[in-house]
Amino acid sequence: MAAFVPGFEFDLFISYAHQDDTRWVQAFEDELTDEVSRRLGLPISTWQDTGKLRAGENWQTGIQDGIRTSAAFVAIISPSYQNSIWCARERNEFKKHLAPEQADFGGRFFKAVKTPWPENGHRLFLQQIQDADFYKEDEDGPRDFTPGSREFKRAIRKLADGIEPLLRRLRRGNQRVHVAWPVDDCFTAWEQLSNELRSKGFDVQPTGPRDASFADALLT
């Protein structure tokens, strides 16, 4: 399945600690993929870890490639995630492929808190990124939302509120739009259209005057 965002093989990479309940993780992935796809009107592609890649040389050819070719990164936060060496590697690998000015992950990193850390320590992890909580504090302590429940679906929608516009923005940014250089009488309309498309994230070309003085190779 092709990714929604051109230039990527996958739209989402989901990072989680394998000590956590993989059935919960799979339900999370399915619900999130369905919700974002429904909003976009097109299916999205999610990288899946078969559970067999975190060993030996497979790291190089499996997980690394999945991270490098994913548009967005979703971390399922739990105490196990906090202490996972593999999750730290995944996180750092994703950051390595971002532009230097995207020190905050460029809005492409999302946190889904499955189980809180002791004393709410997870709130201090990547504080600039908003959490989507998938648990509730009860008298007996925190309780993970049950997949399929109303509260679980509500948390999925909150997470999708951030992922959907990001994927739309990345898709537009990776789509080049050519607006032909106009005759003088149409310059104002050309300028307004070009500015409107740029404001929506499109890569609009040309960026300046391109008349008969320019060779064809200079028109893009």
LUMDO-177347 format. One record per residue: x, y, z of N, C-alpha, C, O in turn; residue in three letters. Coordinates in pm, 1 decimal. Example, Ala and Ser with C-alpha at 12.3 -4.5 7.8 and 13.67 -1.06 7.14 Angstrom:
// residues 2
nX	nY	nZ	caX	caY	caZ	cX	cY	cZ	oX	oY	oZ	residuo
1319.0	-569.0	780.0	1230.0	-450.0	780.0	1320.0	-330.0	780.0	1423.6	-331.9	846.5	ALA
1285.0	-225.0	708.0	1367.0	-106.0	714.0	1290.0	3.0	787.0	1340.9	113.8	803.9	SER
This chain:
// residues 220
nX	nY	nZ	caX	caY	caZ	cX	cY	cZ	oX	oY	oZ	residuo
84.4	-120.0	0.0	0.0	0.0	0.0	87.7	124.8	0.0	179.8	136.1	80.9	MET
59.8	217.6	-89.7	137.7	341.0	-98.2	103.7	434.0	18.1	-8.6	434.2	68.5	ALA
201.9	512.2	59.4	180.1	608.8	166.8	97.4	726.3	116.5	99.2	758.3	-2.4	ALA
25.8	789.3	206.6	-51.2	909.2	173.3	42.4	1024.3	139.2	12.1	1105.8	52.1	PHE
156.9	1031.2	208.2	253.1	1139.5	187.7	354.6	1097.5	81.0	428.4	1001.3	102.3	VAL
360.4	1166.7	-32.5	458.3	1132.3	-135.8	600.6	1144.2	-82.6	629.9	1231.5	-0.9	PRO
687.7	1057.1	-128.6	826.7	1061.5	-85.7	856.2	974.4	34.8	972.0	960.0	74.0	GLY
752.2	915.5	94.6	768.8	825.0	208.5	707.3	690.0	174.4	612.6	680.6	96.4	PHE
763.2	586.5	234.4	705.7	453.2	215.2	592.4	427.2	313.6	498.3	353.2	285.0	GLU
604.3	491.4	432.8	503.3	474.7	537.0	462.7	611.8	590.2	542.9	705.2	591.2	PHE
337.4	623.0	634.4	290.7	747.0	696.1	320.7	749.1	845.3	355.0	853.8	900.3	ASP
307.9	633.6	911.6	327.8	626.4	1056.6	424.9	514.2	1092.8	421.1	405.0	1036.2	LEU
511.3	544.7	1188.5	593.5	442.6	1253.0	550.9	440.7	1399.1	558.5	543.0	1467.1	PHE
506.4	325.7	1448.0	460.0	315.1	1586.7	566.4	244.2	1669.0	601.9	129.3	1642.8	ILE
616.4	315.6	1769.2	722.8	265.8	1855.7	663.2	226.7	1991.2	589.2	304.0	2052.1	SER
696.4	105.7	2037.7	642.5	59.8	2166.2	738.1	-40.9	2227.6	820.5	-100.1	2157.9	TYR
726.9	-59.9	2357.6	809.3	-158.0	2427.7	744.9	-295.2	2414.4	625.1	-310.6	2438.2	ALA
822.7	-393.2	2376.9	766.1	-525.7	2352.1	725.6	-597.2	2480.2	665.0	-704.2	2474.1	HIS
758.1	-540.1	2596.3	706.6	-597.7	2720.1	560.0	-562.8	2740.4	491.2	-626.8	2820.0	GLN
511.6	-461.1	2668.4	370.7	-421.7	2680.9	281.2	-519.6	2606.3	328.2	-600.0	2525.7	ASP
152.8	-511.5	2634.1	53.6	-601.3	2575.6	44.1	-577.9	2424.8	-7.8	-475.2	2381.1	ASP
93.8	-672.2	2346.0	95.3	-653.1	2201.1	-45.3	-652.2	2141.6	-66.8	-594.3	2035.1	THR
-141.2	-715.7	2209.3	-279.6	-711.2	2160.4	-334.8	-569.6	2173.3	-407.3	-522.0	2085.9	ARG
-299.8	-502.7	2283.7	-342.7	-363.7	2302.3	-277.5	-276.7	2195.1	-343.6	-191.9	2135.1	TRP
-148.8	-297.4	2171.0	-76.3	-219.4	2071.1	-137.6	-239.2	1932.5	-154.4	-142.5	1858.3	VAL
-171.0	-362.9	1896.9	-230.2	-389.5	1766.5	-366.7	-322.6	1752.2	-399.5	-269.2	1646.2	GLN
-446.2	-325.9	1859.6	-576.8	-259.7	1856.6	-559.4	-108.8	1841.8	-634.8	-44.1	1769.1	ALA
-460.3	-53.3	1910.3	-429.0	88.9	1898.9	-392.3	123.8	1755.4	-443.6	220.5	1699.1	PHE
-303.8	45.0	1696.7	-259.8	70.2	1559.1	-377.1	62.9	1461.7	-390.8	147.9	1373.8	GLU
-460.9	-38.4	1477.7	-574.5	-55.6	1387.0	-671.8	61.9	1397.5	-716.2	115.6	1296.0	ASP
-704.5	101.0	1520.0	-800.5	210.6	1541.7	-745.3	342.8	1488.3	-817.1	419.4	1424.1	GLU
-617.6	368.6	1515.2	-557.5	495.8	1472.6	-548.5	500.8	1320.1	-580.0	602.8	1258.8	LEU
-505.6	391.0	1259.8	-495.2	386.7	1113.9	-631.4	408.1	1049.3	-643.2	482.8	952.3	THR
-734.5	342.8	1102.7	-869.5	357.7	1047.7	-921.2	500.3	1063.2	-981.4	555.1	970.9	ASP
-897.8	560.5	1179.7	-949.7	695.0	1205.7	-882.9	798.6	1116.0	-951.0	883.3	1058.0	GLU
-751.1	792.8	1104.1	-680.0	890.3	1020.6	-714.5	869.0	873.4	-732.5	965.7	799.3	VAL
-723.6	743.6	830.9	-759.0	714.2	691.7	-898.7	766.6	660.1	-921.5	822.8	553.0	SER
-991.2	748.5	752.4	-1128.4	796.5	731.2	-1130.5	947.2	713.8	-1201.9	999.1	628.0	ARG
-1052.6	1018.0	794.7	-1050.5	1164.3	787.1	-986.9	1213.3	657.6	-1031.1	1312.6	599.9	ARG
-884.4	1144.4	612.8	-813.6	1186.2	491.6	-886.6	1145.1	364.9	-865.7	1203.6	258.6	LEU
-972.2	1044.3	376.2	-1042.3	994.4	258.8	-959.6	899.7	175.3	-1002.8	856.0	68.6	GLY
-840.2	867.7	223.6	-750.5	774.1	156.4	-681.0	689.4	262.3	-659.1	737.3	373.6	LEU
-645.9	565.4	231.1	-577.9	482.2	330.4	-436.6	530.8	358.0	-368.5	580.3	268.2	PRO
-393.1	516.6	482.0	-254.9	547.9	516.2	-178.6	418.4	537.9	-237.7	312.7	560.2	ILE
-47.6	428.2	531.1	38.8	312.1	546.2	111.8	320.8	680.2	173.1	422.8	711.7	SER
104.9	214.4	757.9	169.1	210.1	890.2	274.7	101.0	891.5	248.6	-12.5	851.7	THR
395.7	136.5	938.1	501.6	36.2	947.5	470.4	-59.5	1062.1	436.1	-16.3	1172.2	TRP
482.1	-186.6	1036.5	451.5	-287.4	1137.2	574.9	-366.3	1173.3	648.4	-412.5	1086.1	GLN
597.3	-381.5	1302.8	706.9	-463.6	1353.2	652.3	-604.0	1377.4	561.4	-622.4	1458.3	ASP
706.3	-700.6	1309.0	658.0	-838.1	1326.0	702.5	-899.8	1457.7	661.2	-1010.4	1492.6	THR
787.6	-827.0	1531.1	838.3	-881.3	1656.3	964.8	-963.7	1639.6	1017.3	-1019.1	1736.2	GLY
1013.4	-971.4	1515.6	1129.8	-1055.1	1488.0	1249.7	-972.8	1440.1	1352.1	-1029.0	1401.3	LYS
1237.0	-840.9	1442.9	1341.0	-758.7	1381.9	1442.9	-703.3	1481.1	1546.5	-650.5	1440.6	LEU
1414.4	-715.0	1609.7	1502.0	-651.3	1706.5	1615.4	-745.2	1748.3	1633.7	-774.0	1866.6	ARG
1688.7	-790.7	1651.9	1801.0	-879.0	1682.5	1903.4	-871.3	1570.4	1869.0	-870.8	1452.2	ALA
2029.3	-865.4	1609.8	2139.7	-872.6	1516.1	2132.4	-773.2	1402.5	2097.0	-656.8	1421.2	GLY
2166.9	-821.7	1283.8	2176.1	-735.5	1166.6	2040.7	-687.5	1117.0	2034.8	-593.2	1038.1	GLU
1930.9	-750.1	1161.2	1798.7	-708.5	1115.6	1769.4	-563.9	1151.9	1689.1	-498.4	1085.5	ASN
1834.4	-512.9	1257.7	1813.5	-372.5	1295.3	1847.3	-280.8	1179.3	1775.5	-184.5	1152.5	TRP
1956.3	-310.5	1110.7	2001.0	-224.8	1002.0	1902.0	-223.9	886.5	1871.3	-117.6	832.6	GLN
1852.2	-338.9	848.2	1770.9	-349.3	727.3	1621.7	-343.8	753.3	1544.1	-322.3	660.2	THR
1579.9	-362.6	876.9	1437.9	-365.1	908.0	1386.8	-239.6	973.5	1325.5	-155.2	908.1	GLY
1411.3	-226.5	1101.6	1355.8	-114.1	1177.6	1413.8	18.5	1129.7	1339.7	115.8	1115.3	ILE
1543.9	24.7	1104.9	1604.0	150.1	1058.5	1538.1	198.9	930.2	1505.6	316.9	917.5	GLN
1518.8	109.0	836.3	1456.6	147.6	710.4	1313.0	193.9	732.3	1268.0	289.9	669.6	ASP
1241.5	126.1	820.6	1104.3	166.4	850.1	1096.8	305.6	908.6	1007.5	382.7	873.6	GLY
1189.9	339.2	998.2	1193.7	471.6	1059.7	1229.9	577.7	956.4	1166.1	682.7	948.3	ILE
1332.1	549.1	878.4	1381.9	646.0	780.6	1277.9	681.7	676.3	1276.4	793.7	625.4	ARG
1190.6	586.8	644.1	1093.5	608.9	537.0	953.2	637.6	589.3	855.6	623.7	515.4	THR
942.0	677.7	716.6	811.6	710.9	775.6	796.6	861.1	793.4	891.1	930.0	831.8	SER
676.9	911.1	765.0	650.7	1055.3	773.9	633.9	1101.7	918.2	674.6	1212.9	951.8	ALA
575.0	1019.1	1003.9	548.4	1058.7	1142.7	580.0	942.4	1236.1	579.6	826.2	1195.3	ALA
607.3	975.5	1361.2	651.3	879.0	1462.2	554.9	887.0	1580.1	532.9	994.8	1635.2	PHE
497.7	773.6	1618.8	405.6	768.0	1732.2	465.8	676.2	1838.1	490.6	558.4	1812.6	VAL
488.8	730.9	1956.5	545.0	652.8	2066.9	434.5	617.2	2165.9	361.8	704.8	2212.7	ALA
422.2	489.0	2197.3	327.9	443.4	2299.5	403.2	441.9	2431.6	487.7	355.8	2456.0	ILE
371.1	538.1	2515.7	447.0	561.1	2639.6	397.6	470.7	2751.9	277.4	459.2	2776.0	ILE
492.6	406.8	2820.1	465.0	322.3	2935.8	593.1	315.4	3017.4	697.9	358.7	2969.4	SER
588.3	261.9	3140.4	713.4	244.4	3215.6	814.6	158.2	3140.1	935.1	181.0	3150.2	PRO
766.6	60.0	3065.0	857.7	-23.3	2986.4	922.9	56.6	2875.8	1040.6	36.8	2845.3	SER
846.3	148.1	2814.7	902.8	233.2	2709.9	1014.0	320.6	2768.1	1117.4	340.7	2704.4	TYR
992.7	371.7	2887.8	1091.4	459.4	2951.6	1228.4	392.9	2961.5	1331.2	459.2	2947.2	GLN
1229.8	263.0	2985.9	1355.2	191.8	3010.8	1400.9	106.2	2893.0	1494.3	27.1	2906.6	ASN
1336.3	121.2	2778.4	1369.2	36.8	2663.7	1483.8	95.7	2581.5	1474.6	208.6	2533.3	SER
1589.2	20.6	2566.3	1701.9	62.4	2482.5	1658.3	70.4	2337.3	1697.0	162.6	2265.4	ILE
1576.2	-28.1	2292.8	1532.0	-29.2	2153.8	1446.4	92.8	2121.8	1459.7	152.0	2014.7	TRP
1358.8	130.2	2214.3	1273.6	247.8	2190.2	1357.5	374.6	2181.1	1327.6	463.3	2101.1	CYS
1461.9	383.5	2262.4	1551.1	498.6	2255.0	1623.0	501.3	2120.8	1640.5	608.1	2062.3	ALA
1664.3	386.2	2071.9	1729.6	379.3	1941.1	1634.3	424.1	1830.5	1672.9	498.2	1740.1	ARG
1511.7	378.8	1838.7	1412.3	416.9	1737.8	1389.7	567.8	1738.4	1385.7	631.9	1633.4	GLU
1375.4	622.1	1855.8	1351.8	766.6	1869.9	1468.4	846.9	1813.3	1448.7	943.2	1739.2	ARG
1588.5	806.8	1848.7	1707.2	879.3	1802.8	1730.4	861.9	1653.0	1778.8	953.1	1585.9	ASN
1695.8	745.2	1601.5	1710.4	721.1	1457.2	1615.9	812.4	1378.7	1653.7	866.6	1274.8	GLU
1492.6	829.4	1428.6	1397.6	917.7	1361.0	1447.3	1062.0	1363.1	1439.9	1132.8	1262.6	PHE
1497.8	1104.5	1477.9	1545.5	1242.8	1490.2	1665.2	1267.8	1399.2	1683.5	1379.4	1350.4	LYS
1746.1	1166.3	1376.1	1867.2	1180.7	1295.2	1835.5	1219.1	1151.0	1917.9	1280.7	1083.3	LYS
1717.5	1183.0	1104.4	1681.4	1209.4	965.5	1601.3	1338.2	948.1	1555.7	1368.0	837.7	HIS
1583.6	1414.5	1055.3	1513.3	1541.7	1046.7	1611.4	1654.5	1018.8	1731.7	1640.4	1040.5	LEU
1559.2	1765.5	971.0	1643.1	1882.5	945.8	1696.8	1937.5	1077.2	1631.5	1922.3	1180.5	ALA
1815.1	2001.5	1076.4	1875.7	2051.8	1200.5	1785.0	2145.6	1279.0	1790.5	2149.0	1401.9	PRO
1700.9	2222.3	1208.3	1614.5	2317.8	1278.8	1494.2	2250.4	1344.7	1416.9	2316.2	1414.3	GLU
1477.7	2119.7	1323.4	1363.6	2048.7	1380.3	1403.8	1976.7	1509.0	1381.3	1856.6	1523.9	GLN
1462.8	2050.8	1600.2	1508.5	1992.4	1725.9	1392.5	1937.1	1808.3	1411.2	1847.2	1890.3	ALA
1271.9	1991.4	1786.2	1154.4	1943.7	1857.8	1078.3	1839.5	1776.5	959.1	1817.6	1798.3	ASP
1147.1	1776.2	1683.8	1091.7	1672.8	1595.8	999.4	1731.0	1489.7	929.5	1656.1	1421.6	PHE
997.9	1862.5	1474.3	924.5	1925.7	1365.5	776.5	1895.7	1363.4	715.0	1895.9	1256.7	GLY
717.3	1869.6	1479.9	576.0	1837.7	1484.7	543.2	1700.1	1431.2	426.2	1668.5	1409.6	GLY
644.9	1617.3	1409.4	624.4	1484.7	1349.2	634.1	1371.8	1451.8	635.5	1254.3	1414.9	ARG
640.7	1406.5	1579.2	650.1	1307.3	1687.0	525.3	1320.9	1774.5	487.1	1431.7	1812.1	PHE
462.0	1207.0	1806.7	339.3	1207.7	1886.3	352.6	1109.9	2002.6	415.9	1005.0	1990.7	PHE
291.4	1146.7	2115.5	298.8	1063.5	2236.6	159.6	1013.3	2274.1	67.5	1092.0	2296.3	LYS
146.2	882.0	2280.7	23.7	819.1	2329.6	58.7	752.2	2461.7	131.6	653.0	2463.3	ALA
7.8	805.1	2572.4	45.1	754.8	2704.9	-48.3	640.0	2743.1	-163.6	662.0	2780.4	VAL
2.6	518.6	2733.4	-75.4	399.8	2769.8	-80.6	383.2	2921.0	-187.4	363.9	2979.0	LYS
36.8	391.2	2984.1	47.5	376.1	3129.4	142.9	483.4	3180.3	254.4	493.7	3129.1	THR
103.2	564.9	3280.1	189.6	673.9	3326.5	312.3	621.6	3400.0	312.5	511.0	3453.9	PRO
416.0	703.5	3400.6	535.6	671.0	3476.1	515.2	708.8	3622.7	427.4	789.6	3652.8	TRP
592.8	653.5	3713.3	580.4	689.9	3855.3	590.5	841.5	3875.5	674.9	908.0	3815.6	PRO
503.2	893.8	3960.4	499.2	1036.3	3992.1	481.8	1122.2	3866.9	531.5	1234.5	3859.7	GLU
410.2	1067.3	3768.4	382.0	1139.0	3642.9	509.5	1185.7	3572.7	512.1	1291.8	3510.5	ASN
613.1	1106.4	3583.5	739.6	1143.2	3520.6	730.7	1154.2	3369.0	813.5	1221.0	3307.0	GLY
632.4	1090.0	3309.0	618.3	1097.7	3163.2	588.3	1239.1	3116.0	612.9	1273.3	3000.3	HIS
534.4	1321.9	3207.1	506.7	1461.2	3169.7	636.2	1538.7	3145.4	634.8	1643.2	3080.3	ARG
746.4	1488.6	3196.9	875.6	1555.7	3180.5	953.1	1502.7	3060.6	1064.2	1548.2	3033.2	LEU
895.8	1408.0	2990.0	958.8	1349.3	2871.6	908.1	1421.9	2747.5	788.7	1419.0	2717.5	PHE
1000.9	1487.9	2674.3	962.1	1568.2	2558.2	843.9	1658.2	2592.9	735.2	1646.5	2536.3	LEU
869.1	1748.5	2688.0	761.4	1830.5	2742.9	692.8	1918.2	2639.3	576.8	1955.4	2657.0	GLN
763.7	1952.2	2530.2	705.4	2040.5	2429.9	600.2	1971.6	2345.2	528.8	2037.4	2269.6	GLN
589.5	1839.2	2356.9	493.9	1763.1	2277.1	375.9	1723.1	2364.6	394.1	1665.0	2471.6	ILE
256.1	1754.1	2319.3	135.6	1726.7	2397.6	108.2	1577.1	2405.2	126.3	1504.6	2307.4	GLN
64.0	1531.4	2523.2	29.7	1390.6	2542.7	-114.3	1364.3	2499.7	-200.6	1451.5	2509.3	ASP
-137.8	1244.0	2452.9	-273.5	1191.4	2436.9	-284.2	1075.8	2535.6	-221.8	971.6	2516.0	ALA
-362.5	1093.4	2640.7	-368.8	994.5	2748.5	-464.0	880.9	2714.5	-577.9	904.2	2674.1	ASP
-416.6	757.8	2731.1	-497.1	638.4	2709.1	-515.6	563.0	2840.3	-518.3	439.9	2842.3	PHE
-528.1	636.7	2948.5	-548.5	577.4	3080.3	-629.2	673.1	3167.0	-646.4	790.5	3134.1	TYR
-678.3	620.0	3278.4	-754.0	699.7	3374.4	-706.9	663.0	3514.4	-680.8	546.4	3543.9	LYS
-696.4	763.3	3599.7	-658.2	738.6	3738.7	-781.4	694.9	3817.6	-879.1	769.1	3827.7	GLU
-776.2	573.6	3873.7	-882.8	522.4	3959.6	-832.7	513.8	4103.1	-717.0	544.5	4131.7	ASP
-920.9	471.8	4192.7	-881.5	459.2	4333.1	-768.3	359.7	4350.6	-684.8	374.0	4439.9	GLU
-766.0	259.0	4264.7	-662.4	155.7	4275.7	-540.0	186.0	4190.7	-450.2	102.6	4178.9	ASP
-535.8	304.8	4131.3	-422.1	341.6	4048.8	-463.3	361.5	3903.6	-582.2	355.5	3872.1	GLY
-367.9	384.9	3815.3	-400.3	409.3	3674.6	-457.0	284.9	3606.5	-415.6	172.5	3634.9	PRO
-552.7	307.2	3515.9	-615.9	198.6	3441.9	-609.0	229.8	3293.2	-659.0	333.2	3248.9	ARG
-546.9	140.3	3215.3	-540.2	157.4	3070.5	-680.2	150.3	3010.6	-762.8	70.4	3054.6	ASP
-706.6	233.1	2910.9	-833.9	225.3	2840.6	-843.8	92.4	2765.8	-747.0	46.6	2705.1	PHE
-959.2	33.1	2770.9	-983.1	-91.8	2699.3	-1006.6	-63.4	2551.5	-1092.0	18.7	2518.2	THR
-933.0	-129.2	2461.9	-955.9	-107.8	2318.6	-1102.6	-127.7	2281.2	-1167.3	-222.8	2325.1	PRO
-1153.2	-36.3	2199.6	-1292.3	-43.4	2158.2	-1387.5	32.1	2247.5	-1501.7	57.2	2208.9	GLY
-1342.0	69.7	2368.6	-1429.1	143.2	2459.7	-1446.8	287.0	2413.0	-1370.2	336.1	2330.1	SER
-1547.7	353.7	2466.5	-1574.3	491.9	2427.6	-1455.4	582.1	2461.1	-1419.5	669.1	2381.8	ARG
-1394.5	562.2	2577.3	-1282.6	647.0	2617.6	-1158.4	619.6	2532.0	-1080.9	710.7	2503.0	GLU
-1140.7	495.4	2492.6	-1029.3	460.4	2403.2	-1047.1	530.0	2268.1	-952.7	589.0	2215.7	PHE
-1167.0	523.2	2212.5	-1194.0	586.6	2083.9	-1180.6	738.4	2093.4	-1136.2	802.7	1998.3	LYS
-1218.4	795.6	2206.9	-1204.4	939.6	2225.9	-1056.8	979.9	2224.7	-1020.6	1082.1	2166.5	ARG
-972.0	899.5	2288.7	-828.4	927.9	2290.1	-768.3	911.9	2150.3	-679.7	988.1	2111.7	ALA
-815.7	813.9	2075.3	-769.9	795.2	1937.3	-803.3	919.4	1854.8	-720.7	965.8	1776.2	ILE
-922.9	972.7	1872.4	-963.1	1091.8	1796.7	-875.5	1211.3	1832.0	-840.9	1291.2	1744.9	ARG
-839.4	1223.6	1959.8	-752.1	1334.1	2000.1	-615.9	1321.9	1933.1	-560.1	1421.4	1886.9	LYS
-562.7	1201.8	1927.7	-433.3	1179.8	1863.3	-443.9	1208.6	1713.4	-354.4	1269.7	1654.8	LEU
-552.6	1164.6	1652.4	-573.7	1187.8	1509.1	-588.2	1336.0	1477.9	-558.2	1378.8	1366.5	ALA
-634.1	1415.4	1575.7	-646.5	1560.7	1556.2	-512.3	1623.9	1521.4	-507.5	1725.8	1452.5	ASP
-403.3	1563.6	1568.7	-271.2	1616.5	1537.2	-209.6	1551.1	1415.2	-140.7	1616.7	1337.1	GLY
-234.2	1421.6	1398.5	-170.6	1348.0	1289.1	-230.6	1384.7	1154.0	-157.5	1401.2	1056.3	ILE
-360.9	1397.4	1147.5	-426.0	1426.3	1019.2	-372.4	1553.2	952.6	-329.3	1547.3	837.5	GLU
-373.9	1669.8	1022.8	-322.8	1790.9	956.3	-174.1	1783.1	922.4	-130.0	1842.0	823.7	PRO
-96.0	1710.6	1003.9	45.9	1695.1	971.3	62.5	1622.3	838.1	138.8	1666.9	752.4	LEU
-7.3	1512.0	820.4	6.3	1435.2	696.4	-42.9	1516.0	576.8	15.5	1508.1	468.7	LEU
-148.7	1593.0	594.7	-196.5	1679.6	485.7	-88.9	1783.0	449.6	-62.7	1808.4	332.0	ARG
-28.1	1841.2	551.5	73.1	1944.0	527.7	196.3	1885.2	458.3	250.7	1945.8	366.0	ARG
239.4	1768.4	502.6	354.7	1704.7	440.1	323.3	1664.3	296.1	409.1	1673.9	208.4	LEU
202.0	1620.0	272.5	163.3	1580.8	136.5	166.7	1701.7	43.5	218.8	1694.3	-67.8	ARG
110.4	1813.5	90.6	111.7	1933.8	7.1	254.3	1981.3	-15.5	289.6	2021.5	-126.4	ARG
336.3	1977.2	88.7	473.8	2024.8	76.1	556.9	1941.9	-19.2	654.0	1991.1	-76.7	GLY
519.2	1815.5	-36.3	592.5	1727.2	-126.8	531.6	1722.6	-266.1	575.9	1646.2	-351.8	ASN
429.7	1804.9	-287.8	366.3	1813.0	-418.7	397.9	1948.4	-480.3	358.7	2052.5	-427.5	GLN
467.8	1946.2	-590.7	505.1	2070.7	-657.8	393.9	2113.7	-753.1	341.8	2033.6	-830.7	ARG
358.5	2243.2	-745.4	255.2	2299.4	-832.0	319.9	2405.3	-920.2	384.8	2497.1	-870.0	VAL
302.6	2393.1	-1050.7	356.0	2491.2	-1145.3	244.5	2586.4	-1187.6	141.8	2544.6	-1241.1	HIS
266.8	2713.0	-1162.6	171.5	2816.6	-1204.1	242.7	2900.0	-1310.7	336.0	2974.3	-1280.0	VAL
199.1	2887.6	-1433.6	268.8	2951.4	-1545.6	280.9	3102.2	-1527.3	188.7	3168.2	-1479.4	ALA
396.5	3155.2	-1566.6	419.7	3299.9	-1557.0	319.2	3372.1	-1647.0	305.8	3336.6	-1764.1	TRP
247.8	3473.8	-1594.1	135.2	3533.0	-1667.6	177.0	3649.3	-1757.4	288.5	3700.8	-1750.0	PRO
82.8	3687.5	-1841.8	97.7	3814.7	-1912.1	74.5	3924.7	-1810.5	18.6	3899.7	-1703.7	VAL
116.3	4045.9	-1842.3	112.3	4156.0	-1745.8	-26.2	4177.2	-1687.1	-39.2	4203.9	-1567.6	ASP
-130.2	4165.5	-1769.6	-265.6	4193.1	-1722.1	-312.6	4094.2	-1615.5	-405.7	4123.2	-1540.4	ASP
-248.2	3977.7	-1609.0	-291.6	3873.8	-1515.2	-196.7	3857.4	-1396.4	-210.4	3763.5	-1318.0	CYS
-99.7	3950.0	-1383.4	2.0	3932.0	-1280.4	-57.8	3930.7	-1140.4	-19.3	3847.2	-1058.5	PHE
-150.6	4020.5	-1111.1	-208.5	4026.0	-976.1	-278.2	3895.9	-940.5	-263.3	3845.6	-829.1	THR
-354.4	3841.2	-1034.8	-423.4	3714.2	-1009.8	-322.1	3601.7	-989.6	-341.2	3515.9	-903.5	ALA
-212.6	3601.5	-1070.1	-107.2	3500.2	-1054.9	-45.1	3508.2	-916.2	-24.1	3406.0	-850.9	TRP
-16.3	3628.1	-872.2	47.6	3647.2	-742.1	-44.4	3601.4	-629.4	0.8	3536.2	-535.3	GLU
-173.6	3635.1	-638.1	-268.1	3595.1	-534.9	-281.8	3442.9	-528.3	-284.3	3384.7	-419.8	GLN
-290.8	3378.6	-646.3	-303.6	3232.9	-649.9	-178.7	3166.1	-594.6	-188.5	3071.7	-516.3	LEU
-60.9	3214.3	-634.6	64.8	3156.0	-586.4	76.6	3169.3	-435.2	115.6	3074.1	-367.5	SER
43.6	3285.8	-382.2	52.7	3307.4	-237.5	-46.1	3219.6	-160.9	-14.6	3167.8	-53.7	ASN
-165.6	3203.6	-217.0	-265.1	3120.1	-150.2	-220.0	2974.4	-145.5	-235.9	2907.8	-43.2	GLU
-163.8	2924.7	-255.8	-115.8	2787.2	-258.3	1.3	2767.6	-162.5	9.1	2665.0	-95.0	LEU
92.6	2864.8	-155.6	206.2	2854.2	-62.5	157.9	2854.8	82.1	211.9	2782.9	166.1	ARG
55.6	2936.3	111.6	3.7	2942.4	248.7	-55.0	2808.8	292.4	-65.1	2780.7	411.8	SER
-93.8	2726.1	194.5	-149.4	2594.2	224.3	-43.1	2485.6	220.7	-73.7	2367.4	236.2	LYS
81.4	2525.6	200.3	192.4	2431.0	209.6	243.5	2375.0	79.6	334.7	2292.4	81.2	GLY
188.3	2416.7	-35.0	235.8	2364.7	-162.5	370.4	2427.3	-200.4	399.4	2541.9	-166.1	PHE
451.1	2349.5	-271.5	576.1	2399.5	-328.2	542.6	2460.3	-464.1	535.0	2389.0	-564.2	ASP
522.8	2591.2	-467.5	476.2	2659.4	-588.1	595.2	2708.9	-669.2	682.5	2778.7	-617.7	VAL
597.2	2671.8	-796.2	701.5	2712.9	-889.3	638.0	2776.8	-1012.2	527.7	2737.8	-1050.4	GLN
702.8	2872.1	-1074.2	831.6	2931.8	-1035.3	814.0	3030.0	-920.5	702.9	3072.6	-889.1	PRO
925.4	3064.6	-859.2	921.6	3157.0	-746.4	938.6	3302.6	-788.4	922.4	3392.9	-706.5	THR
971.0	3325.8	-914.6	990.9	3462.7	-963.9	968.6	3469.8	-1113.3	918.7	3373.8	-1172.0	GLY
1003.9	3579.8	-1176.6	979.0	3598.5	-1320.2	1042.3	3489.8	-1405.2	1160.0	3457.7	-1388.3	PRO
964.5	3433.0	-1496.8	1014.6	3331.9	-1589.6	951.8	3359.1	-1726.9	849.2	3301.1	-1762.2	ARG
1015.0	3447.6	-1802.4	963.0	3480.5	-1934.4	1051.4	3417.3	-2041.3	1129.1	3326.6	-2011.3	ASP
1040.6	3463.6	-2165.1	1114.2	3403.8	-2275.3	1265.6	3420.1	-2262.3	1341.0	3356.8	-2336.1	ALA
1310.4	3504.1	-2169.6	1454.9	3523.1	-2148.8	1519.4	3400.5	-2086.1	1641.1	3384.3	-2094.1	SER
1439.6	3313.4	-2023.5	1491.4	3199.9	-1950.6	1486.9	3073.8	-2035.9	1387.4	3047.5	-2103.4	PHE
1593.9	2996.4	-2032.8	1595.7	2868.3	-2100.6	1501.3	2772.2	-2026.2	1471.6	2792.2	-1908.4	ALA
1455.4	2669.2	-2095.7	1360.7	2576.0	-2035.1	1413.2	2514.0	-1905.4	1336.0	2488.0	-1813.1	ASP
1543.5	2490.5	-1898.7	1602.7	2427.4	-1780.0	1591.0	2515.2	-1656.2	1607.0	2465.8	-1544.6	ALA
1563.9	2642.8	-1673.2	1553.9	2736.3	-1560.4	1411.3	2762.8	-1519.1	1386.4	2848.0	-1433.7	LEU
1317.9	2692.1	-1577.5	1176.0	2719.8	-1551.4	1123.0	2645.0	-1430.4	1008.1	2666.5	-1392.1	LEU
1202.9	2556.8	-1367.8	1155.6	2483.6	-1251.5	1234.9	2520.8	-1129.1	1209.1	2468.8	-1020.6	THR
